[in-house]
Amino acid sequence: MINTRIVLAWARMFHPQPLSRSAAGALRVRLVGALVLTLLATLAAALPARADEFRPAYLQLVQIDAESWDVLWKVPAIDESTVLKLSPVFPADTARVEQIRSTYALGTAVQRWRIRVPGGLAGQSIQFPGLAAQRIDVLVRVVRSDGSEQLDRLLPTELAIQVSESPGTFEVVRTYTVLGIEHILIGIDHLLFVLALLILVTDTRRLIATVTAFTLAHSLTLVAATLGWLRIPGPPVEATIALSIIFLAVEIIHVRQGRASLTAQRPWLVAFAFGLLHGLGFAGALAEVGLPQTSIPTALLCFNLGVEIGQLLFIGVILALIAAGRALARRAGLRAPIWAWKVPPYLIGSVASFWLIERIAAW
């Protein structure tokens, strides 16, 4: 364990003047907050810059008649010749009645063909040998000719899916709730935005109002975009989401320097405005999966619920880490250097700036 006297001596190098008890307490809180949030921002910086991409493999089967199905297979790829070595294996008596048509775009290899399965696919299994070695999930969507759909998500520990006669409500609820939780927890840009809000708004009541406004806004645009009421191209949305994180990082610095701004006075308004953009990002991820035509309201509600659950889990973890850090700081008698509060916003802003440049370049 680090010697407390050494830490205190180091801290006094940056703040040599004696401090009152209240001032010392405030600096301790700043140090703990800076350490926790800097760690999170650094971890975010180490992750891929295209953090909001939802990149499982995807198999879609659309029924043509009792025995014929159109197949769509999408799998991550570096380029046209470097494709993830994974493909579905249909029942042994399956016949391919069309040649495979292959395309490549935006890091994804896409294949389309038609198959004929004597007796139909109901009750039969589709295998994914080698899935465990690839360490990705597979989403499987089966669209029947009667309009009903089946959606399943295979983990790397599962190698097959069984096509059912008809999906139940519980299956739709479970699948889309899990997809919503998964998307928000791997959407590092969304989490950085929420993290910036937590740093910016320190009052509990204002924080609740701000997070609620963000939730309401992204729920509205998620529904509107998913149902086709609002159509905005994905690349501008993703670039603007990165810009919204930069804006909050700058506002954190301005507020700490005592500058008056709309963000400091009414943070919920800013959270609502940018929440509309983040909802479009969520809708883009949901569009990759699609909605079951017979259960659109249920699937949409559950996906949005999953997003909110994931967001609340993240906020809870951050607040718990800060509370634990404060307790440790009080015990150790730590004092923060006067510049420590600048580290989180500058790291968050730097990561978001990199995302902005990369997304504009890929536009």
C-alpha positions in Angstrom: 0.0 0.0 0.0 1.2 3.5 -0.8 2.5 5.4 2.3 0.0 8.2 3.2 2.8 10.6 4.2 4.4 10.3 0.8 1.1 11.0 -0.9 0.5 14.0 1.3 4.0 15.3 0.6 3.4 15.0 -3.1 0.1 16.8 -2.8 1.7 19.7 -0.9 4.1 20.2 -3.8 1.1 21.4 -5.8 -0.7 23.2 -2.9 1.9 24.3 -0.4 -0.3 26.8 1.5 -2.2 25.5 4.6 -5.8 24.7 4.0 -8.9 25.0 6.2 -10.7 21.8 7.1 -13.6 22.5 4.6 -11.2 23.4 1.8 -9.2 20.2 2.4 -12.3 18.1 2.3 -13.3 19.7 -1.0 -9.9 19.0 -2.5 -10.1 15.4 -1.3 -13.4 14.9 -3.0 -12.0 16.4 -6.2 -9.0 14.1 -6.1 -11.2 11.0 -5.7 -13.6 12.1 -8.4 -10.7 12.9 -10.7 -9.0 9.5 -10.1 -12.2 7.5 -10.7 -13.4 9.5 -13.7 -9.9 9.6 -15.3 -9.7 5.8 -15.1 -13.0 5.5 -16.8 -12.1 7.9 -19.5 -8.8 6.3 -20.1 -10.5 2.9 -20.5 -12.8 4.5 -23.0 -9.9 5.9 -24.9 -8.4 2.4 -25.2 -11.5 1.0 -26.8 -12.2 1.2 -30.6 -13.1 4.6 -31.8 -16.2 3.3 -33.6 -17.7 2.6 -30.2 -21.3 2.8 -31.1 -21.3 0.1 -33.8 -23.4 -2.9 -33.1 -21.3 -5.7 -34.7 -22.7 -9.2 -34.2 -23.1 -11.6 -37.2 -26.6 -11.6 -38.5 -28.6 -14.3 -40.3 -32.0 -13.4 -41.7 -34.3 -16.0 -43.2 -37.4 -14.9 -45.1 -39.9 -17.6 -46.1 -41.1 -17.7 -49.7 -43.2 -20.8 -49.6 -43.5 -24.0 -47.5 -40.0 -25.1 -48.4 -38.2 -22.1 -49.8 -36.3 -19.3 -47.9 -34.3 -16.2 -48.9 -31.1 -16.1 -46.9 -29.3 -12.9 -45.8 -25.9 -13.4 -44.0 -24.0 -10.5 -42.7 -20.6 -10.9 -40.9 -17.9 -8.4 -39.8 -15.0 -8.0 -42.3 -11.9 -5.9 -42.6 -12.2 -5.7 -46.4 -13.7 -7.8 -49.2 -11.0 -10.5 -49.0 -10.6 -10.5 -45.2 -13.9 -11.8 -43.8 -14.7 -13.5 -40.5 -14.6 -17.2 -41.1 -18.1 -18.1 -39.9 -21.1 -19.3 -41.8 -24.4 -21.0 -41.0 -24.9 -24.7 -41.8 -28.4 -25.7 -42.7 -30.0 -29.2 -42.4 -28.3 -31.9 -44.4 -31.0 -32.1 -47.1 -31.0 -28.3 -47.8 -30.4 -27.4 -51.4 -29.1 -24.0 -52.6 -31.3 -22.9 -55.5 -29.5 -19.6 -56.3 -25.8 -18.6 -56.5 -24.5 -16.6 -53.6 -24.4 -12.9 -54.3 -21.7 -11.1 -52.2 -21.1 -7.4 -51.4 -19.0 -5.5 -49.0 -19.7 -2.1 -47.3 -18.6 -0.3 -44.1 -16.8 -3.2 -42.5 -19.5 -5.8 -43.2 -19.6 -8.7 -45.8 -23.1 -9.4 -47.0 -24.2 -12.6 -48.8 -27.6 -13.4 -50.2 -29.0 -16.6 -51.7 -32.1 -18.8 -51.7 -32.4 -22.3 -50.2 -35.0 -25.1 -50.4 -35.5 -27.3 -47.3 -37.7 -30.4 -47.9 -40.4 -30.4 -45.2 -39.6 -26.9 -44.2 -37.4 -25.5 -41.5 -39.8 -25.7 -38.5 -38.3 -27.8 -35.8 -34.9 -28.1 -37.5 -31.6 -26.7 -36.3 -29.2 -24.3 -38.0 -25.5 -24.9 -36.9 -22.7 -22.4 -36.5 -19.5 -24.4 -36.2 -16.5 -22.4 -35.0 -18.6 -19.7 -33.3 -16.8 -20.2 -30.0 -13.5 -19.5 -31.7 -14.7 -16.2 -33.2 -15.9 -14.7 -29.9 -18.9 -12.8 -31.4 -22.6 -13.2 -31.0 -25.0 -14.2 -33.8 -28.5 -12.7 -34.3 -30.9 -14.9 -36.1 -34.2 -13.5 -37.5 -36.7 -15.9 -39.1 -39.6 -14.2 -41.0 -42.4 -16.5 -41.8 -44.9 -16.1 -44.7 -47.7 -15.5 -42.2 -46.0 -12.4 -40.9 -44.8 -14.0 -37.6 -41.1 -13.8 -36.7 -38.6 -15.5 -34.5 -35.5 -13.6 -33.2 -32.7 -15.3 -31.3 -29.3 -14.3 -30.1 -26.6 -16.9 -29.9 -23.6 -16.5 -27.6 -20.2 -17.9 -28.5 -21.0 -20.8 -26.1 -23.9 -21.8 -28.3 -23.4 -23.5 -31.6 -27.0 -24.0 -32.9 -30.5 -22.5 -33.1 -33.7 -24.4 -33.5 -36.4 -22.8 -35.7 -39.6 -22.8 -33.8 -43.2 -23.0 -35.1 -44.2 -19.6 -33.7 -42.5 -17.3 -31.2 -44.1 -16.4 -27.9 -44.4 -13.0 -26.3 -41.8 -13.9 -23.6 -39.2 -14.6 -26.3 -39.7 -11.1 -27.8 -39.5 -9.5 -24.4 -36.4 -11.3 -23.3 -34.5 -10.9 -26.6 -35.1 -7.2 -27.2 -34.6 -6.2 -23.5 -31.2 -8.0 -23.5 -30.3 -6.3 -26.9 -31.1 -2.9 -25.4 -28.9 -3.5 -22.3 -26.1 -4.8 -24.5 -26.2 -1.9 -26.9 -26.0 0.8 -24.2 -23.2 -0.9 -22.4 -21.1 -1.3 -25.5 -22.0 2.2 -26.8 -19.1 4.0 -25.2 -19.9 7.3 -26.8 -23.4 7.3 -25.1 -21.8 6.3 -21.8 -19.2 9.1 -22.1 -22.0 11.6 -22.6 -23.8 10.3 -19.5 -20.5 10.4 -17.6 -20.0 14.1 -18.6 -23.5 14.9 -17.3 -22.6 13.3 -14.0 -19.5 15.5 -13.7 -21.3 18.6 -14.8 -24.3 18.4 -12.6 -23.5 17.8 -8.9 -26.8 18.6 -7.3 -28.9 15.4 -6.9 -32.3 17.0 -7.9 -30.8 18.7 -10.9 -29.1 15.5 -11.9 -32.3 13.5 -11.7 -34.0 16.1 -13.9 -31.2 16.1 -16.4 -31.0 12.3 -16.8 -34.8 12.2 -17.1 -34.7 14.8 -19.8 -32.0 12.8 -21.7 -34.0 9.6 -21.3 -37.3 11.2 -22.6 -35.6 12.8 -25.6 -33.7 9.7 -26.8 -36.9 7.6 -26.3 -38.8 9.9 -28.6 -36.4 9.8 -31.5 -35.8 6.1 -31.0 -39.5 5.4 -31.6 -39.9 8.0 -34.4 -36.9 6.8 -36.4 -37.6 3.1 -35.8 -41.2 3.4 -37.1 -40.1 5.4 -40.1 -41.5 8.8 -39.0 -38.1 10.4 -39.0 -35.3 9.6 -41.5 -31.8 11.1 -41.0 -28.6 9.5 -42.5 -26.5 7.6 -39.9 -23.0 9.2 -40.5 -24.1 12.8 -39.7 -25.8 11.5 -36.5 -22.8 9.7 -35.3 -20.5 12.7 -36.0 -22.9 15.0 -34.1 -23.0 12.6 -31.1 -19.3 12.9 -30.8 -19.6 16.7 -31.1 -22.2 16.7 -28.2 -19.6 15.0 -26.0 -17.0 17.6 -26.9 -19.5 20.3 -26.1 -20.1 18.9 -22.6 -16.4 18.5 -21.9 -15.9 22.2 -22.7 -18.9 23.2 -20.6 -17.4 21.3 -17.6 -14.3 23.4 -17.8 -16.3 26.6 -18.2 -18.5 25.8 -15.2 -15.5 25.0 -13.0 -14.0 28.3 -14.0 -17.1 30.1 -12.9 -18.4 31.1 -16.3 -22.2 31.5 -16.7 -23.9 29.4 -19.4 -27.2 27.9 -20.3 -25.8 24.4 -19.6 -24.9 25.4 -16.0 -28.3 27.1 -15.3 -30.5 24.6 -17.1 -28.6 21.4 -17.9 -31.8 19.5 -18.6 -32.5 21.6 -21.7 -29.1 20.7 -23.1 -29.5 17.0 -22.1 -32.9 16.9 -23.9 -31.5 18.5 -27.1 -28.6 16.2 -27.4 -30.7 13.2 -26.2 -32.7 13.6 -29.5 -29.5 12.9 -31.4 -28.5 9.9 -29.2 -32.0 8.4 -29.8 -31.2 8.4 -33.5 -28.0 6.5 -32.7 -30.0 3.9 -30.8 -32.4 3.6 -33.7 -29.6 2.9 -36.1 -28.5 -0.1 -33.9 -32.1 -1.4 -33.7 -32.4 -1.1 -37.5 -29.6 -3.6 -37.8 -31.7 -6.2 -36.0 -35.2 -5.3 -37.2 -38.6 -5.6 -35.5 -41.0 -8.5 -35.6 -44.0 -7.3 -37.6 -46.5 -9.0 -35.3 -44.9 -7.6 -32.1 -43.5 -4.2 -33.0 -44.9 -2.2 -30.0 -43.6 -4.9 -27.5 -40.2 -5.2 -29.2 -39.7 -1.5 -29.4 -40.8 -0.9 -25.8 -38.5 -3.7 -24.5 -35.5 -2.5 -26.4 -36.0 1.0 -25.0 -36.4 -0.5 -21.5 -33.2 -2.4 -21.9 -31.4 0.8 -22.9 -32.7 2.5 -19.7 -31.7 -0.4 -17.5 -28.2 -0.4 -18.9 -28.0 3.4 -18.4 -29.1 3.2 -14.8 -26.7 0.4 -14.1 -23.9 2.6 -15.5 -24.9 5.6 -13.4 -25.2 3.4 -10.3 -21.7 2.0 -10.7 -20.2 5.4 -11.2 -21.9 6.9 -8.1 -20.9 3.8 -6.1 -17.3 4.2 -7.2 -17.3 7.9 -6.3 -18.8 7.2 -2.8 -16.3 4.5 -2.1 -13.4 6.7 -3.3 -14.6 9.5 -1.0 -14.6 7.2 2.0 -11.0 6.0 1.1 -9.8 9.5 0.7 -11.2 10.6 4.1 -9.4 7.7 5.7 -6.1 8.3 4.0 -6.3 12.1 4.4 -5.6 12.7 0.7 -5.6 16.2 -0.9 -5.9 16.7 -4.6 -3.6 18.8 -6.7 -5.3 22.0 -7.9 -5.3 20.8 -11.5 -6.8 17.4 -10.9 -10.3 18.4 -11.8 -9.2 19.2 -15.4 -8.1 15.7 -16.2 -11.5 14.1 -16.8 -13.0 16.7 -19.1 -9.8 17.0 -21.2 -9.6 13.2 -21.5 -13.3 12.9 -22.4 -13.0 15.8 -24.9 -9.9 14.3 -26.5 -11.5 10.9 -27.1 -14.6 12.5 -28.5 -12.5 14.7 -30.8 -10.8 11.7 -32.2 -14.2 10.1 -32.8 -15.5 13.2 -34.5 -12.5 13.3 -36.9 -12.8 9.6 -37.7 -16.5 9.8 -38.3 -16.3 12.8 -40.6 -13.4 11.2 -42.5 -15.6 8.1 -43.0 -18.6 10.1 -44.1 
